[in-house]
């Protein structure tokens, strides 16, 4: 089981597929959180593709890739919150939802 998991986290195409899956979840649950995770999956796929051997030499490739996914997800989510417009931010706090 450990060998299979290690091979999976060192496969860049698996991370690209995970990025697409997170992006599809974002279409169903529009929160920008899954969009950040989808972008993190793509970023991690590129990093694993370029430096998979270095990640494997750490001895803990699963832990390293999961930590990288978490960091990239948080950074992407913060950047998305900062730079993408969100409809609820532009509303006045005194607006009543029943007025529409």
Beta strands, then each sheet from edge to edge (+ up, - down):
end
